Amino acid sequence: MLLAYLIMLPIAITAHEFMHAYVGYRLGDPTAEREGRLTLDPRKHIDPVMTILLPLLLILSGSPVVFGAARPVPFNPYLVKGGRKGAALVALAGPLTNLALALVVGLYLRFLPFDVPLVREILENFVMLNLGFFVFNMIPFPPLDGSRVLYAFLPDSLRDLMDRIEKFGMMGIFLFLFLLYPLIRPVISQVIISLYNLIV
């Protein structure tokens, strides 16, 4: 299962990041395409430390929080058609792609007979992984995708606050994971499980 996870994670992350790049490109921003990110080649999206090594170490150490990240897809919000709403669509594209992957595989498991226990378990974990990416990335905390979606509809004062939080970058994410996330983890877990039960 650990080996399967190391295969599933790059698939989920690559699809997620590619769709950020694709939607940005379709909305008029060539930044990701110029930097070689408009591709399904995992090597262009995976960060060896953040995508592979960090999650692996967290799993092996028995950490209650397992976190991984790809190289962020660059985009220029000033080139995207639709302004803030266009930028929100770019942000939304990644999590919705993970939801679509979970739906396709999950509905396959639900409606078609599948009698190979190990393969079924791997596919079930693939569904859970993608649902996890979908739900986690929709949390409206910078720089997660959900914050970009919320950003389009907030008043200027709250946008300024989110901009200040985002300046902390990955440090802000780690603080969120280890200080705030444990408080909301039961809710997040329940949402993921509910979606899984609904689909599979």
Secondary structure as the mmCIF struct_conf table of DSSP 4:
data_model
#
loop_
_struct_conf.conf_type_id
_struct_conf.id
_struct_conf.beg_label_comp_id
_struct_conf.beg_label_asym_id
_struct_conf.beg_label_seq_id
_struct_conf.end_label_comp_id
_struct_conf.end_label_asym_id
_struct_conf.end_label_seq_id
HELX_RH_AL_P HELX_RH_AL_P1 LEU A 2 ARG A 26
TURN_TY1_P TURN_TY1_P1 LEU A 27 GLY A 28
HELX_RH_AL_P HELX_RH_AL_P2 THR A 31 ARG A 34
TURN_TY1_P TURN_TY1_P2 GLU A 35 GLY A 36
BEND BEND1 LEU A 38 THR A 39
HELX_RH_3T_P HELX_RH_3T_P1 PRO A 42 LYS A 44
TURN_TY1_P TURN_TY1_P3 HIS A 45 HIS A 45
HELX_RH_PI_P HELX_RH_PI_P1 PRO A 48 LEU A 53
HELX_RH_AL_P HELX_RH_AL_P3 LEU A 54 LEU A 60
TURN_TY1_P TURN_TY1_P4 SER A 61 GLY A 62
BEND BEND2 PRO A 64 PRO A 64
HELX_LH_PP_P HELX_LH_PP_P1 ARG A 71 PRO A 74
TURN_TY1_P TURN_TY1_P5 PRO A 77 LEU A 79
BEND BEND3 VAL A 80 VAL A 80
TURN_TY1_P TURN_TY1_P6 LYS A 81 GLY A 82
HELX_RH_AL_P HELX_RH_AL_P4 GLY A 83 PHE A 111
BEND BEND4 LEU A 112 LEU A 112
HELX_RH_AL_P HELX_RH_AL_P5 PRO A 117 ASN A 137
TURN_TY1_P TURN_TY1_P7 MET A 138 MET A 138
BEND BEND5 ILE A 139 ILE A 139
BEND BEND6 PHE A 141 PHE A 141
TURN_TY1_P TURN_TY1_P8 PRO A 142 PRO A 143
BEND BEND7 LEU A 144 LEU A 144
HELX_RH_AL_P HELX_RH_AL_P6 ASP A 145 TYR A 151
TURN_TY1_P TURN_TY1_P9 ALA A 152 PHE A 153
BEND BEND8 LEU A 154 LEU A 154
HELX_RH_AL_P HELX_RH_AL_P7 ASP A 156 GLU A 166
TURN_TY1_P TURN_TY1_P10 LYS A 167 GLY A 169
HELX_RH_AL_P HELX_RH_AL_P8 MET A 170 LEU A 175
HELX_RH_PI_P HELX_RH_PI_P2 PHE A 176 LEU A 180
HELX_RH_AL_P HELX_RH_AL_P9 TYR A 181 ILE A 199
#
